[in-house]
Amino acid sequence: MMNSPMVLFEEEFRQITAICDHLHRDASAKAVFLVDKNGQLLANSGETGDLDTTSLASLTAGNIAATGGLAHLLGEKEFAIQFHEGEKDNIHISLVGQRVILVVIFDERSSLGLVRLRVRKCCIELAVVFDVIYLKAAEQGSTVFSEITDDDIDNLFGDG
C-alpha cells in the first residue's frame, strides 16, 4: 500500500537539507539521500551529479518494500537498517521514524562504524522535523480542503 504524498514546507525543507549536509560532512560520505517510501527524492547532499537520483530513489523504496516482505516472513515488523557492501562503494540505508528512507553512500574515506554513529544522531534530528511536518500538514489539510466547495470544483473544470 502506498503512502499519501508528502508535503514539505520551506522551513522544514531547509532544516532537512542542513541535516543531510551535516551528515555528508560528519560521516565523510560520498552522498546522502532522503527518500520517501513512495520513491520520491526529498533531499540530497554530496557527490550526486553522476548518479541517476530518480532511479536511486525508486530502487531504494523498492528495496525497503522487498525487505519488509522478508521481515514479515520472519516475524519481524521490518528491518530498520540495511547495509550493502560493494568493491568501491557501500550503501547504508535507514528508516527514519517509519516515514522516510535515509541513504548514505560511502567509500574508503569513511567506515561503517562512523556512518552508523552519525546516522543514529541524524535519524533523531530528522524524526523531529518530520513530526513538525506531519502536524503542519494535518492542520493545513483540514483547513484548506474544508474550504473547497462543489461550486469551486465546477468553476475549476468549467462545468459551472
C-alpha positions as CSV (number, residue, x, y, z in Angstrom):
1,M,0.0,0.0,0.0
2,M,1.4,3.4,-1.0
3,N,1.6,6.2,1.5
4,S,-0.1,9.5,0.8
5,P,2.1,12.1,-0.9
6,M,4.4,14.0,1.5
7,V,4.1,17.8,1.8
8,L,7.3,19.6,2.6
9,F,7.2,23.1,3.9
10,E,10.0,25.6,3.1
11,E,11.4,26.0,6.6
12,E,11.4,22.2,7.3
13,F,12.9,21.6,3.8
14,R,15.8,23.9,4.8
15,Q,16.3,22.0,8.0
16,I,16.2,18.6,6.3
17,T,18.8,19.8,3.7
18,A,21.1,21.2,6.5
19,I,20.8,17.8,8.4
20,C,21.8,15.9,5.2
21,D,24.7,18.3,4.6
22,H,26.0,17.8,8.1
23,L,25.7,14.0,7.8
24,H,27.5,14.1,4.5
25,R,30.4,16.0,6.1
26,D,30.4,14.4,9.5
27,A,30.3,10.8,8.1
28,S,32.8,11.5,5.4
29,A,30.3,10.1,3.0
30,K,30.2,10.5,-0.8
31,A,26.5,11.3,-0.9
32,V,23.4,11.4,1.3
33,F,19.8,11.0,0.1
34,L,16.5,11.2,1.8
35,V,13.7,9.4,0.0
36,D,10.0,8.9,0.9
37,K,8.6,5.4,0.9
38,N,6.9,6.1,-2.5
39,G,10.3,6.5,-4.1
40,Q,10.4,10.3,-4.3
41,L,13.7,12.0,-3.7
42,L,13.2,14.6,-0.9
43,A,16.7,15.9,-0.4
44,N,20.3,15.1,-1.2
45,S,23.8,16.2,-0.4
46,G,27.3,15.5,-1.7
47,E,28.6,13.9,-4.9
48,T,25.3,13.4,-6.7
49,G,26.0,14.8,-10.1
50,D,26.9,11.5,-11.7
51,L,24.1,9.5,-10.2
52,D,20.6,8.9,-11.6
53,T,18.9,10.1,-8.4
54,T,15.4,9.3,-9.7
55,S,16.3,5.6,-10.2
56,L,18.3,5.5,-6.9
57,A,15.2,6.9,-5.0
58,S,12.7,4.5,-6.6
59,L,15.0,1.4,-6.3
60,T,15.7,2.2,-2.7
61,A,12.0,2.4,-1.9
62,G,11.5,-0.9,-3.7
63,N,14.4,-2.4,-1.7
64,I,12.7,-1.3,1.5
65,A,9.4,-2.8,0.4
66,A,11.0,-6.1,-0.6
67,T,13.0,-6.5,2.6
68,G,9.8,-5.5,4.5
69,G,8.2,-8.6,3.0
70,L,11.2,-10.7,4.1
71,A,10.9,-9.3,7.6
72,H,7.3,-10.2,7.8
73,L,8.0,-13.8,6.7
74,L,10.5,-14.0,9.6
75,G,8.0,-12.5,12.1
76,E,9.8,-9.1,12.2
77,K,8.0,-5.7,11.8
78,E,10.6,-4.6,9.3
79,F,14.4,-4.2,9.0
80,A,15.2,-0.6,10.0
81,I,18.8,-0.7,8.8
82,Q,20.4,-2.3,5.8
83,F,24.0,-2.3,4.6
84,H,25.2,-3.2,1.1
85,E,29.0,-3.6,0.6
86,G,30.5,-3.1,-2.8
87,E,34.0,-3.3,-4.2
88,K,34.4,0.5,-4.2
89,D,31.2,2.0,-2.7
90,N,28.9,0.9,0.2
91,I,25.3,1.9,0.9
92,H,23.8,2.3,4.4
93,I,20.0,2.5,4.4
94,S,17.9,3.5,7.4
95,L,14.3,4.0,8.0
96,V,13.6,7.3,9.8
97,G,10.5,7.1,12.0
98,Q,8.8,4.6,9.7
99,R,8.3,7.5,7.3
100,V,11.3,8.2,5.1
101,I,14.4,6.4,4.0
102,L,17.9,7.8,4.6
103,V,20.6,6.6,2.2
104,V,24.3,7.1,2.8
105,I,26.8,6.2,0.1
106,F,30.4,6.0,1.3
107,D,33.7,4.6,0.3
108,E,37.2,4.0,1.8
109,R,37.2,7.6,3.1
110,S,34.8,6.5,5.8
111,S,33.8,3.4,7.8
112,L,30.6,1.6,8.6
113,G,31.1,2.4,12.3
114,L,31.4,6.1,11.6
115,V,28.4,6.1,9.3
116,R,26.3,4.2,11.8
117,L,27.2,6.6,14.6
118,R,26.4,9.7,12.6
119,V,23.2,8.2,11.1
120,R,21.9,7.4,14.5
121,K,22.1,11.1,15.5
122,C,20.8,12.3,12.2
123,C,17.7,10.0,12.4
124,I,16.7,11.5,15.7
125,E,17.0,15.1,14.2
126,L,15.1,14.1,11.1
127,A,12.3,12.4,13.1
128,V,11.7,15.7,15.0
129,V,11.5,17.7,11.7
130,F,9.1,15.1,10.2
131,D,6.9,15.3,13.3
132,V,6.6,19.0,12.7
133,I,5.8,18.4,9.0
134,Y,3.1,16.0,9.7
135,L,1.5,18.2,12.3
136,K,1.6,21.2,9.9
137,A,0.1,19.1,7.1
138,A,-2.7,17.8,9.3
139,E,-3.5,21.4,10.4
140,Q,-3.4,22.9,7.0
141,G,-5.1,19.9,5.3
142,S,-8.2,20.2,7.3
143,T,-8.5,24.0,6.7
144,V,-7.5,24.1,3.1
145,F,-9.7,21.3,1.8
146,S,-12.7,22.1,4.1
147,E,-12.9,25.5,2.3
148,I,-13.3,24.0,-1.2
149,T,-16.9,23.8,-2.3
150,D,-18.6,21.9,-5.2
151,D,-19.0,25.3,-6.9
152,D,-15.2,25.8,-6.7
153,I,-14.7,22.4,-8.3
154,D,-17.3,23.2,-11.1
155,N,-15.6,26.5,-11.8
156,L,-12.2,24.9,-11.9
157,F,-13.3,22.4,-14.5
158,G,-15.6,24.8,-16.4
159,D,-18.8,22.9,-15.5
160,G,-20.5,25.7,-13.8
